[in-house]
Amino acid sequence: MLKIFRAGALVLLFTTCITECCSKLTDEELLEKAMAMEAVIEDGLAKLKIPGAVFVVSRNGKIIYVGAFGKTTTASNLPKPITKTTIFPVSSLTKNVSAILVGALIDASVISLDDKVRQYIPDFFIANEQLSTEFTIRDLISHCSGLKHFSADTLLQAGYDTDKIIRALRFMKQKPGEFRKRYGYQNIVFGIIGLVLEKATGRKYEDLIKEYIFDKMGMDYSSAIRLSAESSKLGYAKYMLLRFKHDRQRLGIWQATINLVSSVFSHQSKDVVTGHFKSGNDVTPLPEIGMFHKFPATSGISLSSQDFAKWLEMLAGEGTYRGVQIVSQKTFRILTSNMAEVKNLKDTDYTFVKSRYQREGMYYCAGFFKGTYFDNGKNGREMLFHMGGIYGAASFLAVVPTEDIAVGVVCNLGGVSVTLFSEYMVHQYLDMCFGFSKIDWVQKDIERESYYKVQQASYHASLAEGHIAPMRELSDYVGTYSSELYGDLVVTAEHGKLYLTNGIRKIHLRHLNENTFEFPCKDMMFCAFDADETATFIEDEYGNITSLYVSAIAENDTVFKKK
């Protein structure tokens, strides 16, 4: 009997020790570590020359910490300090907002994950007829199309209109056997979910977001429209005029007119951040562009820090915010189930850092990544997460269900090619919470920036190495070059210089070597990238210029044929 008692006592002691070792951090401990992050964030902003950022920590049922740092812009016209109600674009974190909206509409029996896209968009065509016929809502939001990463993004970034971008999907190449099996990150394909939801409901995407999410959660400083519309009555009036046709068809002309006038007069202007780009050591504000609101469901959401904290609180609550069901727990768990496996991550990957992200068993769900966050292979925690950033801002959020922690950071310098500050600050906080080995994450972002600069310089040098051959007569290059995917590019010679236009932007081609010319990527693309791109004219066997290859718009290795 005594042996049994002793054995039971040992089991109880062991169980108690395990429980204590694995117990969640208290609210006070989470807050203490969040406050310790303030110095780290301030240091990072200074070293990385980031104008401003927000940092938030939540758990199921409560907000732990909301922090706002820095200023809205580096422009000289009196930048404002960032506050808890200043609105930031969260770019691709929009994808999990859109996924939760899909879940809410599933719960309302409006749509189903297995509904075919053609049920709502009959002329939808992507890659081939079989794929187009089978494609479902689930496929749109899980990155499992079998297409290459970022298919058709170059058309969006180069300023082509929505119809042309959607039409371009028919020319995409699908990897055989990859449909619904492997992850290929998409913006355009994912963004089509917004069009599907509008067709399914007869409502605008931004209205659905407001009704099903923002209003229910009291997210009063959030937006699904352009920030220029949120920041002034004039901007909001322009937005309302653009959507007047939709409102007239839905409400009738008189009600739509009343709605337009009353909403403009009642609109409360909000403080918003300006996006910034970094070229070398120079940080410059970027003008707002409407590019991401061509497909708002993929990157069009903006949130204040206080609303970002509410959003994280709801995610930690598996779809419920303080007793209000945004999406049912059942549907939330379906949305966050494994859908497309993420494979072939490089050990040098600065996004999925090897010492923190498990290489096997990472998946994309519906609007979320899911994987194991660990300390060099030990003490792993399952984590839902997502990153965002491509034009002037960068963002990251993570939810660790077993620890009941949800944390996020957004900054107004970006995107991910410029800085991983947001992601790395989340890492820093999680490392502090879990007692992981120390990494100087600010320094790691400095190293990442240096690495890519060296890679770019090496690539550029390789193009010009060896014997520099002269170019031909400018007139030899002049003409119209065409592709089925992109349409026409026109090359002209003016005042001894060569120019190229896609009908949207006109760029100067600087001679690099023989028939290869270079130009700053940002001169052609609306997204700011700190790199040079090339335009190479191709000769036939007789020495005639017959085609043109432009590295910035090379979807499917497209070559433009001379007309």
RODO-2510 file (C-alpha; in nm, 4 decimals, decimal comma):
residues 563
     n   res          X          Y          Z
     1     m     0,0000     0,0000     0,0000
     2     l     0,2865     0,2324     0,0881
     3     k     0,4541     0,1579    -0,2468
     4     i     0,1325     0,2417    -0,4264
     5     f     0,1034     0,5670    -0,2299
     6     r     0,4637     0,6616    -0,3101
     7     a     0,4167     0,5771    -0,6771
     8     g     0,1007     0,7880    -0,6860
     9     a     0,2785     1,0759    -0,5143
    10     l     0,5599     1,0609    -0,7678
    11     v     0,3121     1,0645    -1,0559
    12     l     0,1311     1,3598    -0,8992
    13     l     0,4594     1,5455    -0,8451
    14     f     0,5741     1,4734    -1,2000
    15     t     0,2398     1,5845    -1,3417
    16     t     0,2488     1,9024    -1,1337
    17     c     0,5999     1,9840    -1,2537
    18     i     0,5043     1,9265    -1,6151
    19     t     0,1941     2,1430    -1,5756
    20     e     0,3938     2,4222    -1,4165
    21     c     0,6691     2,4032    -1,6799
    22     c     0,4182     2,4064    -1,9643
    23     s     0,1686     2,6503    -1,8148
    24     k     0,0763     2,9568    -2,0107
    25     l     0,2246     3,2905    -1,9291
    26     t    -0,0030     3,5108    -1,7228
    27     d    -0,1448     3,8341    -1,8598
    28     e     0,1005     4,0240    -1,6417
    29     e     0,3965     3,8294    -1,7806
    30     l     0,2801     3,8847    -2,1388
    31     l     0,2436     4,2559    -2,0696
    32     e     0,5850     4,2751    -1,9043
    33     k     0,7503     4,1165    -2,2075
    34     a     0,5525     4,3405    -2,4436
    35     m     0,6754     4,6472    -2,2595
    36     a     1,0314     4,5130    -2,2829
    37     m     0,9808     4,5050    -2,6610
    38     e     0,9392     4,8823    -2,6721
    39     a     1,3131     4,9448    -2,6559
    40     v     1,3769     4,6761    -2,9191
    41     i     1,1229     4,8296    -3,1559
    42     e     1,2569     5,1821    -3,1083
    43     d     1,6090     5,0528    -3,1772
    44     g     1,4896     4,8733    -3,4900
    45     l     1,3071     5,1773    -3,6256
    46     a     1,6223     5,3866    -3,5862
    47     k     1,8680     5,1346    -3,7330
    48     l     1,6466     5,0299    -4,0222
    49     k     1,5196     5,3843    -4,0878
    50     i     1,1536     5,2835    -4,0551
    51     p     0,9237     5,5846    -3,9972
    52     g     0,6691     5,4125    -3,7752
    53     a     0,5163     5,0897    -3,6511
    54     v     0,2512     4,9352    -3,4295
    55     f     0,2903     4,6323    -3,2024
    56     v    -0,0038     4,4471    -3,0461
    57     v    -0,0524     4,1435    -2,8224
    58     s    -0,3848     3,9729    -2,7532
    59     r    -0,5252     3,6493    -2,6242
    60     n    -0,8718     3,4949    -2,6215
    61     g    -1,1064     3,7409    -2,4508
    62     k    -0,8696     4,0313    -2,3956
    63     i    -0,6166     4,2715    -2,5392
    64     i    -0,2843     4,2625    -2,3545
    65     y    -0,0879     4,5430    -2,5165
    66     v    -0,1252     4,8036    -2,7926
    67     g     0,1775     5,0130    -2,8858
    68     a     0,2220     5,2851    -3,1488
    69     f     0,5662     5,4140    -3,2442
    70     g     0,7152     5,6797    -3,4714
    71     k     0,5453     5,8973    -3,7304
    72     t     0,3051     5,8672    -4,0197
    73     t     0,5458     5,9980    -4,2848
    74     t     0,8940     6,1321    -4,3482
    75     a     0,7511     6,4035    -4,5733
    76     s     0,8226     6,7586    -4,4646
    77     n     0,4559     6,8585    -4,4360
    78     l     0,4363     6,8122    -4,0597
    79     p     0,4197     6,4357    -4,0063
    80     k     0,1864     6,3228    -3,7285
    81     p     0,2787     6,0859    -3,4486
    82     i     0,1238     5,7428    -3,4923
    83     t    -0,1557     5,6775    -3,2457
    84     k    -0,3758     5,3792    -3,1635
    85     t    -0,6327     5,4985    -3,4206
    86     t    -0,3896     5,5677    -3,7070
    87     i    -0,4724     5,3375    -3,9976
    88     f    -0,2056     5,1146    -4,1574
    89     p    -0,2391     4,9053    -4,4742
    90     v    -0,1814     4,5431    -4,3736
    91     s    -0,1396     4,4191    -4,7331
    92     s    -0,1543     4,0370    -4,7472
    93     l    -0,2890     3,9995    -4,3945
    94     t    -0,6042     4,0877    -4,5896
    95     k    -0,6061     3,7241    -4,6978
    96     n    -0,7003     3,5973    -4,3538
    97     v    -0,9632     3,8722    -4,3221
    98     s    -1,1128     3,7584    -4,6537
    99     a    -1,0963     3,3948    -4,5438
   100     i    -1,2881     3,4735    -4,2249
   101     l    -1,5460     3,6601    -4,4365
   102     v    -1,5805     3,3478    -4,6503
   103     g    -1,6359     3,1521    -4,3292
   104     a    -1,9050     3,3934    -4,2113
   105     l    -2,0889     3,3564    -4,5432
   106     i    -2,0588     2,9777    -4,5169
   107     d    -2,2172     2,9936    -4,1714
   108     a    -2,4939     3,2092    -4,3212
   109     s    -2,5518     2,9415    -4,5912
   110     v    -2,4727     3,1893    -4,8685
   111     i    -2,1811     2,9936    -5,0164
   112     s    -1,9867     2,6704    -4,9677
   113     l    -1,6127     2,6081    -4,9836
   114     d    -1,6787     2,3502    -5,2536
   115     d    -1,8838     2,5812    -5,4763
   116     k    -1,7333     2,6009    -5,8231
   117     v    -1,5988     2,9423    -5,9233
   118     r    -1,7886     2,9179    -6,2532
   119     q    -2,1110     2,9048    -6,0538
   120     y    -2,0529     3,2763    -5,9909
   121     i    -1,8195     3,3761    -6,2756
   122     p    -1,9269     3,1658    -6,5779
   123     d    -1,6380     3,2797    -6,8018
   124     f    -1,3699     3,2066    -6,5408
   125     f    -1,0727     3,0434    -6,7123
   126     i    -0,7386     2,9572    -6,5593
   127     a    -0,4608     2,7626    -6,7377
   128     n    -0,6833     2,4976    -6,8986
   129     e    -1,0441     2,3893    -6,9295
   130     q    -1,0256     2,1021    -6,6806
   131     l    -0,8723     2,3165    -6,4079
   132     s    -1,1186     2,5972    -6,4776
   133     t    -1,4151     2,3616    -6,4483
   134     e    -1,2982     2,2037    -6,1228
   135     f    -1,1799     2,5214    -5,9484
   136     t    -1,3646     2,5921    -5,6225
   137     i    -1,3798     2,8656    -5,3604
   138     r    -1,1527     2,6490    -5,1443
   139     d    -0,8968     2,6422    -5,4263
   140     l    -0,9027     3,0216    -5,4603
   141     i    -0,8068     3,0848    -5,0976
   142     s    -0,5635     2,8000    -5,0303
   143     h    -0,2860     2,8611    -5,2876
   144     c    -0,3164     2,5077    -5,4267
   145     s    -0,3864     2,5887    -5,7932
   146     g    -0,0674     2,4239    -5,9161
   147     l     0,0429     2,7543    -6,0716
   148     k     0,3812     2,9147    -6,0137
   149     h     0,4191     3,1555    -5,7246
   150     f     0,2766     3,5041    -5,7923
   151     s     0,1195     3,4146    -6,1271
   152     a     0,0051     3,7270    -6,3172
   153     d     0,1395     3,9603    -6,0468
   154     t     0,3612     4,1364    -6,2983
   155     l     0,0517     4,2590    -6,4825
   156     l    -0,0877     4,4028    -6,1609
   157     q     0,2421     4,5669    -6,0719
   158     a     0,2835     4,7100    -6,4220
   159     g    -0,0557     4,8799    -6,4013
   160     y    -0,2681     4,6723    -6,6377
   161     d    -0,6441     4,6887    -6,5813
   162     t    -0,8464     4,4251    -6,3978
   163     d    -1,0055     4,2679    -6,7068
   164     k    -0,6679     4,2209    -6,8752
   165     i    -0,5193     4,0666    -6,5608
   166     i    -0,8060     3,8195    -6,5269
   167     r    -0,7802     3,7365    -6,8970
   168     a    -0,4073     3,6707    -6,8501
   169     l    -0,4865     3,3799    -6,6156
   170     r    -0,5811     3,1692    -6,9182
   171     f    -0,2178     3,1812    -7,0288
   172     m    -0,0737     3,0643    -6,6964
   173     k     0,1062     2,7311    -6,6845
   174     q    -0,0112     2,4731    -6,4345
   175     k     0,2372     2,2206    -6,2981
   176     p     0,1093     1,8689    -6,3820
   177     g    -0,0114     1,6806    -6,0782
   178     e     0,0258     1,9808    -5,8452
   179     f    -0,3392     2,0904    -5,8262
   180     r    -0,4606     2,0689    -5,4641
   181     k    -0,1314     1,9151    -5,3565
   182     r     0,1344     2,1797    -5,3321
   183     y     0,1471     2,5424    -5,2302
   184     g     0,2083     2,8176    -5,4874
   185     y     0,1509     3,1636    -5,3375
   186     q    -0,0946     3,3787    -5,5343
   187     n    -0,2303     3,7318    -5,5196
   188     i    -0,4463     3,7494    -5,8313
   189     v    -0,5986     3,4011    -5,7999
   190     f    -0,6731     3,4603    -5,4313
   191     g    -0,8109     3,8068    -5,5083
   192     i    -1,0814     3,6612    -5,7312
   193     i    -1,2591     3,5495    -5,4122
   194     g    -1,3709     3,9116    -5,3739
   195     l    -1,5415     3,9010    -5,7139
   196     v    -1,7038     3,5668    -5,6254
   197     l    -1,8436     3,7033    -5,2980
   198     e    -1,9788     4,0106    -5,4746
   199     k    -2,1543     3,7914    -5,7316
   200     a    -2,2890     3,5599    -5,4626
   201     t    -2,4353     3,8427    -5,2535
   202     g    -2,4890     4,1347    -5,4901
   203     r    -2,2904     4,3420    -5,2389
   204     k    -1,9572     4,5208    -5,2609
   205     y    -1,6627     4,3494    -5,0920
   206     e    -1,6041     4,6460    -4,8622
   207     d    -1,9713     4,6420    -4,7530
   208     l    -1,9518     4,2716    -4,6691
   209     i    -1,6372     4,3233    -4,4630
   210     k    -1,8026     4,6084    -4,2755
   211     e    -2,1250     4,4165    -4,2025
   212     y    -1,9832     4,0761    -4,1151
   213     i    -1,6611     4,1814    -3,9407
   214     f    -1,5903     4,5492    -3,8685
   215     d    -1,9323     4,6450    -3,7289
   216     k    -1,9690     4,3270    -3,5232
   217     m    -1,6298     4,3785    -3,3607
   218     g    -1,6461     4,7548    -3,3177
   219     m    -1,3532     4,8023    -3,5542
   220     d    -1,4270     5,1693    -3,6191
   221     y    -1,0767     5,2542    -3,7398
   222     s    -1,0507     4,9952    -4,0136
   223     s    -1,1002     5,0119    -4,3873
   224     a    -1,1419     4,8042    -4,7012
   225     i    -1,1092     5,1023    -4,9373
   226     r    -0,8241     5,3300    -5,0406
   227     l    -0,6685     5,5356    -4,7628
   228     s    -0,7099     5,8548    -4,9661
   229     a    -1,0855     5,7978    -4,9329
   230     e    -1,0604     5,7488    -4,5576
   231     s    -0,8401     6,0509    -4,4920
   232     s    -1,0566     6,3270    -4,6440
   233     k    -1,4123     6,4126    -4,7435
   234     l    -1,2968     6,4875    -5,0990
   235     g    -1,1341     6,1468    -5,1273
   236     y    -1,4426     5,9801    -4,9862
   237     a    -1,6657     6,1704    -5,2302
   238     k    -1,4540     6,0404    -5,5205
   239     y    -1,4886     5,6876    -5,3875
   240     m    -1,8680     5,7193    -5,3540
   241     l    -1,8967     5,8550    -5,7082
   242     l    -1,7005     5,5581    -5,8412
   243     r    -1,9411     5,3139    -5,6769
   244     f    -2,2550     5,5135    -5,7602
   245     k    -2,3477     5,2873    -6,0536
   246     h    -2,3464     4,9833    -5,8238
   247     d    -2,5534     5,1634    -5,5582
   248     r    -2,8028     5,2896    -5,8172
   249     q    -2,8623     4,9379    -5,9485
   250     r    -2,9078     4,8010    -5,5981
   251     l    -3,0950     5,0845    -5,4284
   252     g    -3,2487     5,2907    -5,7085
   253     i    -3,1304     5,6315    -5,8225
   254     w    -3,2981     5,8404    -5,5502
   255     q    -3,1879     5,6280    -5,2575
   256     a    -2,8386     5,5967    -5,4067
   257     t    -2,8177     5,9756    -5,4418
   258     i    -2,9349     6,0322    -5,0843
   259     n    -2,6888     5,7693    -4,9670
   260     l    -2,4017     5,9368    -5,1540
   261     v    -2,4694     6,2856    -5,0153
   262     s    -2,5385     6,1779    -4,6577
   263     s    -2,2412     5,9429    -4,6359
   264     v    -1,9992     6,2059    -4,7668
   265     f    -2,1223     6,4691    -4,5223
   266     s    -2,1140     6,2258    -4,2290
   267     h    -1,7744     6,0792    -4,3165
   268     q    -1,5193     6,1265    -4,0401
   269     s    -1,1703     6,1680    -4,1806
   270     k    -0,9115     5,9373    -4,0261
   271     d    -0,5389     5,9630    -3,9698
   272     v    -0,3538     5,7316    -4,2078
   273     v     0,0085     5,6433    -4,2657
   274     t     0,2065     5,7022    -4,5824
   275     g     0,3924     5,4066    -4,7269
   276     h     0,7687     5,4375    -4,7708
   277     f     1,0404     5,2844    -4,9850
   278     k     1,4085     5,2472    -4,9093
   279     s     1,6723     5,2882    -5,1798
   280     g     2,0219     5,2612    -5,0410
   281     n     2,0115     5,4710    -4,7253
   282     d     1,7330     5,6981    -4,8489
   283     v     1,3783     5,6487    -4,7235
   284     t     1,1143     5,8249    -4,9315
   285     p     0,7341     5,8476    -4,9050
   286     l     0,5367     5,6786    -5,1808
   287     p     0,2305     5,8183    -5,3558
   288     e    -0,0847     5,6132    -5,3068
   289     i    -0,1812     5,3947    -5,5999
   290     g    -0,5006     5,2017    -5,6632
   291     m    -0,3209     4,8851    -5,7635
   292     f    -0,4145     4,6731    -5,4619
   293     h    -0,7777     4,7770    -5,4703
   294     k    -0,8180     4,6215    -5,8132
   295     f    -0,8319     4,2989    -5,6088
   296     p    -0,9126     4,4256    -5,2575
   297     a    -0,9731     4,0774    -5,1168
   298     t    -0,6048     3,9941    -5,1498
   299     s    -0,4401     4,3095    -5,0113
   300     g    -0,6883     4,5931    -4,9591
   301     i    -0,7527     4,5966    -4,5820
   302     s    -0,6168     4,8658    -4,3489
   303     l    -0,6335     4,8537    -3,9684
   304     s    -0,5452     5,0741    -3,6732
   305     s    -0,3407     4,9193    -3,3944
   306     q    -0,6401     4,9034    -3,1591
   307     d    -0,8473     4,7258    -3,4253
   308     f    -0,5552     4,4995    -3,5165
   309     a    -0,5497     4,3907    -3,1518
   310     k    -0,9229     4,3135    -3,1704
   311     w    -0,8653     4,1096    -3,4846
   312     l    -0,5960     3,9051    -3,3133
   313     e    -0,8180     3,8553    -3,0098
   314     m    -1,0871     3,7071    -3,2351
   315     l    -0,8341     3,4742    -3,4033
   316     a    -0,7131     3,3584    -3,0617
   317     g    -1,0783     3,2904    -2,9791
   318     e    -1,1188     3,0682    -3,2880
   319     g    -1,3739     3,2967    -3,4482
   320     t    -1,5446     3,4492    -3,1457
   321     y    -1,4843     3,8029    -3,0175
   322     r    -1,6069     3,8689    -2,6630
   323     g    -1,9145     3,6536    -2,7035
   324     v    -1,9874     3,7656    -3,0592
   325     q    -1,9533     3,4878    -3,3165
   326     i    -1,7779     3,6169    -3,6278
   327     v    -1,7356     3,2668    -3,7637
   328     s    -1,8303     2,9389    -3,5977
   329     q    -1,5568     2,7365    -3,4304
   330     k    -1,6329     2,4471    -3,6668
   331     t    -1,5851     2,6650    -3,9740
   332     f    -1,2778     2,8351    -3,8239
   333     r    -1,1149     2,4961    -3,7764
   334     i    -1,1966     2,3983    -4,1342
   335     l    -1,0413     2,7233    -4,2604
   336     t    -0,7267     2,6583    -4,0566
   337     s    -0,6916     2,2926    -4,1581
   338     n    -0,4049     2,1764    -4,3823
   339     m    -0,4760     2,2406    -4,7517
   340     a    -0,1554     2,3006    -4,9518
   341     e     0,1825     2,1691    -4,8379
   342     v     0,4706     2,4182    -4,8334
   343     k     0,7872     2,2470    -4,9550
   344     n     1,1409     2,3098    -5,0763
   345     l     1,2224     2,5932    -4,8366
   346     k     1,5832     2,7018    -4,8707
   347     d     1,8092     2,6981    -4,5667
   348     t     1,9049     3,0579    -4,6524
   349     d     1,5399     3,1706    -4,6523
   350     y     1,5135     3,4935    -4,4550
   351     t     1,1353     3,4682    -4,4267
   352     f     1,1134     3,1141    -4,2917
   353     v     1,4328     3,1255    -4,0867
   354     k     1,5724     2,7727    -4,0529
   355     s     1,6381     2,7933    -3,6782
   356     r     1,2740     2,8867    -3,6123
   357     y     1,0577     2,7206    -3,8809
   358     q     1,0282     2,3461    -3,9224
   359     r     1,1039     2,2419    -4,2805
   360     e     0,8580     1,9526    -4,2866
   361     g     0,4904     1,9781    -4,2026
   362     m     0,4249     2,3394    -4,3015
   363     y     0,0959     2,4073    -4,4791
   364     y    -0,1119     2,6849    -4,6213
   365     c    -0,4682     2,6705    -4,4959
   366     a    -0,7323     2,9236    -4,6070
   367     g    -0,5712     3,2631    -4,5563
   368     f    -0,3204     3,1328    -4,3006
   369     f     0,0090     2,9482    -4,2914
   370     k     0,0369     2,6744    -4,0316
   371     g     0,3607     2,5271    -3,9071
   372     t     0,5868     2,4666    -3,6107
   373     y     0,7841     2,7518    -3,4549
   374     f     1,0763     2,6122    -3,2590
   375     d     1,4180     2,6802    -3,1099
   376     n     1,6646     2,4997    -3,3375
   377     g     1,4423     2,1921    -3,3542
   378     k     1,3330     2,1950    -2,9890
   379     n     1,0322     2,3142    -2,7884
   380     g     0,8095     2,3502    -3,0945
   381     r     0,4739     2,5278    -3,0893
   382     e     0,2131     2,4986    -3,3631
   383     m     0,1500     2,8432    -3,5046
   384     l    -0,0938     3,0104    -3,7434
   385     f     0,0712     3,3034    -3,9146
   386     h     0,0830     3,5277    -4,2187
   387     m     0,3039     3,7978    -4,3584
   388     g     0,2227     4,0908    -4,5839
   389     g     0,3932     4,3690    -4,7687
   390     i     0,4800     4,4801    -5,1165
   391     y     0,4215     4,8549    -5,1518
   392     g     0,5271     5,0855    -4,8726
   393     a     0,4285     4,8718    -4,5734
   394     a     0,5035     4,5357    -4,4138
   395     s     0,3064     4,3288    -4,1638
   396     f     0,3057     4,0004    -3,9752
   397     l     0,0770     3,8206    -3,7326
   398     a     0,1070     3,4962    -3,5420
   399     v    -0,1351     3,2968    -3,3295
   400     v    -0,0027     3,0248    -3,0978
   401     p    -0,3136     2,8366    -2,9795
   402     t    -0,1478     2,6205    -2,7141
   403     e    -0,0011     2,9289    -2,5457
   404     d    -0,3101     3,1448    -2,6080
   405     i    -0,0925     3,4182    -2,7614
   406     a    -0,1699     3,6327    -3,0653
   407     v     0,0809     3,8985    -3,1683
   408     g     0,1209     4,1301    -3,4654
   409     v     0,3374     4,4116    -3,6040
   410     v     0,2852     4,6516    -3,8953
   411     c     0,5275     4,9188    -4,0185
   412     n     0,5093     5,1825    -4,2919
   413     l     0,8220     5,0782    -4,4796
   414     g     0,8085     4,7883    -4,7190
   415     g     0,7353     4,5471    -4,8561
   416     v     0,9013     4,2182    -4,7761
   417     s     1,1817     4,2843    -5,0266
   418     v     1,2705     4,5969    -4,8277
   419     t     1,2378     4,4821    -4,4663
   420     l     1,1231     4,1890    -4,2550
   421     f     1,1020     4,4092    -3,9466
   422     s     0,7401     4,3188    -3,8704
   423     e     0,8049     3,9470    -3,8923
   424     y     1,1244     3,9670    -3,6920
   425     m     0,9699     4,1714    -3,4119
   426     v     0,7017     3,9047    -3,3719
   427     h     0,9818     3,6477    -3,3593
   428     q     1,1603     3,8541    -3,0943
   429     y     0,8508     3,8627    -2,8754
   430     l     0,7774     3,4917    -2,9128
   431     d     1,1388     3,4080    -2,8323
   432     m     1,1107     3,6114    -2,5126
   433     c     0,7842     3,4403    -2,4174
   434     f     0,9115     3,0879    -2,4833
   435     g     1,2652     3,1369    -2,3499
   436     f     1,4231     3,0555    -2,6857
   437     s     1,7914     3,1106    -2,7634
   438     k     1,8734     3,4728    -2,8317
   439     i     1,8817     3,6129    -3,1849
   440     d     1,9387     3,9801    -3,2594
   441     w     1,6492     4,0109    -3,5001
   442     v     1,7191     4,3750    -3,5878
   443     q     2,0712     4,2778    -3,6895
   444     k     1,9314     3,9841    -3,8850
   445     d     1,7224     4,2239    -4,0944
   446     i     2,0321     4,4362    -4,1572
   447     e     2,2114     4,1192    -4,2726
   448     r     1,9167     4,0281    -4,4959
   449     e     1,9299     4,3701    -4,6608
   450     s     2,3052     4,3393    -4,7192
   451     y     2,2651     3,9886    -4,8623
   452     y     2,0164     4,1000    -5,1253
   453     k     2,2251     4,4015    -5,2180
   454     v     2,5228     4,1733    -5,2827
   455     q     2,3048     3,9345    -5,4852
   456     q     2,1704     4,2190    -5,6973
   457     a     2,5168     4,3685    -5,7518
   458     s     2,6517     4,0276    -5,8518
   459     y     2,3667     3,9710    -6,0978
   460     h     2,4121     4,3150    -6,2485
   461     a     2,7881     4,2688    -6,2815
   462     s     2,7410     3,9348    -6,4569
   463     l     2,5357     4,1033    -6,7275
   464     a     2,8125     4,3475    -6,8097
   465     e     3,1178     4,1303    -6,7474
   466     g     3,3688     4,0562    -7,0165
   467     h     3,3856     4,2471    -7,3409
   468     i     3,1317     4,5302    -7,3625
   469     a     2,9939     4,5151    -7,7144
   470     p     2,8464     4,8269    -7,8759
   471     m     2,4794     4,8566    -7,9509
   472     r     2,3369     4,8752    -8,3026
   473     e     2,1791     5,1778    -8,4619
   474     l     1,8838     5,2926    -8,2521
   475     s     1,6547     5,2579    -8,5535
   476     d     1,7212     4,8815    -8,5568
   477     y     1,5435     4,8457    -8,2253
   478     v     1,2470     5,0710    -8,3002
   479     g     0,9126     4,9003    -8,3522
   480     t     0,6140     4,7312    -8,1900
   481     y     0,6675     4,4053    -8,0046
   482     s     0,3730     4,1928    -7,9020
   483     s     0,2785     3,8960    -7,6844
   484     e    -0,0553     3,7236    -7,6327
   485     l    -0,0205     3,7616    -7,2574
   486     y     0,0823     4,1264    -7,2226
   487     g    -0,0170     4,2872    -7,5522
   488     d     0,2068     4,5455    -7,7205
   489     l     0,5310     4,7116    -7,6174
   490     v     0,6411     5,0040    -7,8322
   491     v     1,0087     5,0996    -7,8673
   492     t     1,0940     5,4480    -7,9943
   493     a     1,4112     5,6524    -8,0508
   494     e     1,3943     6,0133    -7,9390
   495     h     1,6786     6,2652    -7,9233
   496     g     1,9401     5,9933    -7,9380
   497     k     1,7822     5,7816    -7,6627
   498     l     1,5812     5,4601    -7,6657
   499     y     1,2431     5,4402    -7,4922
   500     l     0,9938     5,1622    -7,4223
   501     t     0,6265     5,1934    -7,3303
   502     n     0,3523     4,9457    -7,2442
   503     g     0,0875     5,2155    -7,2898
   504     i     0,0899     5,2869    -6,9173
   505     r     0,4445     5,3988    -6,8459
   506     k     0,7292     5,5127    -7,0667
   507     i     1,0834     5,4222    -6,9635
   508     h     1,4306     5,5153    -7,0812
   509     l     1,6477     5,2168    -7,1826
   510     r     2,0157     5,2647    -7,0942
   511     h     2,2659     5,0603    -7,2950
   512     l     2,4350     4,7847    -7,0933
   513     n     2,6001     4,5415    -7,3360
   514     e     2,5408     4,4755    -7,7053
   515     n     2,1625     4,4302    -7,7455
   516     t     2,0886     4,4398    -7,3728
   517     f     1,9610     4,7563    -7,2053
   518     e     1,8734     4,8308    -6,8443
   519     f     1,6226     5,0431    -6,6558
   520     p     1,5198     5,0926    -6,2904
   521     c     1,2431     4,8483    -6,2039
   522     k     1,0437     5,1225    -6,0328
   523     d     1,0269     5,3173    -6,3626
   524     m     0,8049     5,0460    -6,5118
   525     m     0,6415     4,8799    -6,2126
   526     f     0,4035     5,0571    -5,9760
   527     c     0,5510     4,8516    -5,6933
   528     a     0,8775     5,0014    -5,5779
   529     f     1,1681     4,7575    -5,6082
   530     d     1,5253     4,8718    -5,5545
   531     a     1,6689     4,6894    -5,8542
   532     d     1,7505     4,7280    -6,2202
   533     e     1,5782     4,5210    -6,4862
   534     t     1,6863     4,4447    -6,8412
   535     a     1,5424     4,4558    -7,1910
   536     t     1,7212     4,2293    -7,4384
   537     f     1,6616     4,2452    -7,8134
   538     i     1,7024     3,9108    -7,9875
   539     e     1,8430     3,8610    -8,3376
   540     d     1,7646     3,5875    -8,5888
   541     e     2,0311     3,3981    -8,7836
   542     y     2,0459     3,6815    -9,0357
   543     g     2,1121     3,9495    -8,7774
   544     n     1,7627     4,0966    -8,7826
   545     i     1,6010     4,2075    -8,4560
   546     t     1,2965     3,9820    -8,4253
   547     s     1,1918     3,9826    -8,0620
   548     l     1,2321     4,1366    -7,7180
   549     y     1,2641     3,9924    -7,3687
   550     v     1,1927     4,2190    -7,0682
   551     s     1,2944     4,0730    -6,7329
   552     a     1,0414     4,2776    -6,5329
   553     i     0,7454     4,1329    -6,7233
   554     a     0,8541     3,7808    -6,8020
   555     e     0,5556     3,5709    -6,6943
   556     n     0,5958     3,2265    -6,8538
   557     d     0,9317     3,3477    -6,9950
   558     t     0,7345     3,5613    -7,2383
   559     v     0,9170     3,6864    -7,5478
   560     f     0,7600     3,9769    -7,7387
   561     k     0,7620     3,9200    -8,1159
   562     k     0,8333     4,2154    -8,3425
   563     k     0,5399     4,2996    -8,5657
***
